[in-house]
Amino acid sequence: MTAATGQSSALPPLALYVHVPWCVRKCPYCDFNSHGVGRGAELPGEAYLAALLADLDADLSLAADRPLVSIFIGGGTPSLMSAGFYERFLEALAKRLPLAEDIEITLEANPGTLERGRFQGYREAGINRLSLGVQSFQSHQLAALGRIHSGDDAVAAVKEARSAGFDNLNLDMMHGLPGQTPELALADLECALALSPEHLSWYQLTLEPNTEFHSRPPPLPHEETLWDIQDLGHERLESAGLGRYEISAYSRPGRRSRHNLNYWRFGDYLGIGAGSHGKLSAFDESGRLRIERRWKTRQPESYLRRLQDPRGFLAGKTQIEENDLPLEFAMNALRLVDGVSMSDWRAHTGRPHEELLERLVAARNKGLLMEDAQRLQASPQGLLFLNELLALVSDAGTE
C-alpha cells in the first residue's frame, strides 16, 4: 500500500479493446460508434489494420509490461473484416505485447449470412470466443429492431460456429421489445437455450440519446410487464444452468466473460480503433495511483487520416479525481452479483472501508446492500435499483 492513499502498489490486470466501426446498417436503438455502409461495401481493411497497429504502438508504454488477459473486438460489426485481417493483427499484436497463456479473445459477429462462412477462418486466426448479436428469434421483433438477419440465420450461425470449433459462445439477447409480452420474451429465451450457449447476455432495450428510437420511441411494454419479464426470464435462465453473475450476464460454470469481468472489477484496458475508450493506471513520482480515461478519434475517415498526422489518434483524456473514485469503482463493481471485497474497495479508491460502512447505513436500511461487513455487495433489491444504490455509495465517498 502507498502511504498517501492506502491503494495497492500493484497495477490492475490489463485487457485490450479493439473497435471496428462499420456495419451493414445502423440499428435504430444503437448508440455505439457504428457507421452503416450497406451490403457488399469494400472496407479499407489494409489501411485500418495499419492504423490499429500505429494506434497500439503509441499506447504501448501504458501497458507497463503487463500481459493482456483478454482481447475484445467490438463494433459496429467486426465480422465484416476477413479472417486474414485478424490473423495479421493478432500476429503483430503478439510481437508487441505479452499475452496470457489462457487469454480470452472475443469477436462480435453478426448472425447474417454475409459473415457466417468466415467462422472457420476466425477460429484458425486465434479467436477463441464468439459473441453473436441475436437480440431476438422472432421475425417481427427483428424487423422492429432494424436487424438484417432472421431467427433461422441465428440458428445456422451457431451451428456453423460449433462446426468451426468454437466451444465458448455468447448470445446477445434483448427483452422489453416493442409490444413484447412475458410469453414472447420467454419464447425467445427458449430458442436461445435450445442452442446451449456457454454465456448469455440478456438486457433490456433502453431508449438512448442520439438514436432513432429516442427521437421516435416505439411502443414499449408497461413497467409491470417489464418486471414480469425480468422475474420469469431470470428464473428460467437459472433453472437452465446459466447462473447470473452480473446484472445482465449469465453463464455456465467457468464461462464468465473474462473481458467484462475485468471492466467490472475496475481493471485497466487499452482502447484502439475509431471511437475506442481506454482506462489506464500509473503511479506518479510520489507513489500515488493515478487513473486516466482516454478516447480516440471517432469518425472512421478522420481516424484513418490520423495515420499521417503527428497528433496521433488520441482525441482526449481525463484523469479521474480522487473524490470521483468511489462512484467510478462502484458503478462497475456493484453490477456484479457477488460484489467485491472491502479490500478491493480500499485498493481501488483509497477510502478506508470503515468510513464506507458508516456512511452506507441508509443503503442497508433500505435493503439495497447485503449484510456482510467484509464485502460491498448489492442485494437482489439493490441490483434492481442500482442507480439509487450508486448515489448512496457516491455520497459515502465524498462527504
Secondary structure, DSSP 8 states (H G I E B T S, - for coil): --TTT---SS---EEEEEEE-EESS--TT--SS-EE--TT----HHHHHHHHHHHHHHHGGGGTT--EEEEEEEES-GGGS-HHHHHHHHHHHHTTS-EEEEEEEEEEE--SHHHHTTHHHHHHHT--EEEEEEE-S-HHHHHHTT-S--HHHHHHHHHHHHHTT---EEEEEEES-TT--HHHHHHHHHHHHTT--SEEEEEE----TTSHHHHS------HHHHHHHHHHHHHHHHHTT-EEEETTEEE-TT---HHHHHHHTT-EEEEESTT-EEEEEEE-TTS-EEEEEEEE--SHHHHHHGGG-TT-SEEEEEE--GGGHHHHHHHHHTTBTT-EEHHHHHHHH---HHHHHHHTHHHHHTT-B-S-TTEE-B-HHHHHTHHHHHHHHHHHHH-
